[in-house]
Amino acid sequence: LALVAILLFILGLRMARRISADLESRQQLMQHAIEATDLERRRIAAQLHDGTVQDLAGVSYTLAGLSVRARADEDEARLLAEAAAQTRDAVRGLRGLLVDIYPPNLATTGLAAAIHDQAAPLEPRMSVDIDVADMDLTPAVAAATYRIAREALANVAKHANATQVRVTAHDDTGPVVL
């Protein structure tokens, strides 16, 4: 019986080590996936900003100039002015999308500033109180916290009929509490 107990103990110990190693491997894979996603978001945002947004801005200026030149033909001038306005709206929409994909101020000025920027459009409709502590977060945790806050603020704007919103974030007890 003692021999069987020793054998079971050894097998249990080996199984515990395997499980621990597997868990560590999964955590590393998850971290790599998060970092790869963040890198891809930055790459896409940069490509959109440097390519598509700039191209559309140029088209908008060209259309606006053509609408001024086409004043003799009122219908053509109106169509060109409308096309220029639609193009400017598309540029604004893409710039908003770029901020959603990867907010430029998150890396440079921090989580608090990024959340303040996200909440700013709510201020005409409701009282906004942001209390985000200075935290030493990894870029992946900061980005995830920002995205959660962004989604929460979007839900408030769409569904809450709120007169005030308060966002707090701190990491006093270890993990970030938002």
Disulfide bonds with the S-S distance in Angstrom:
none
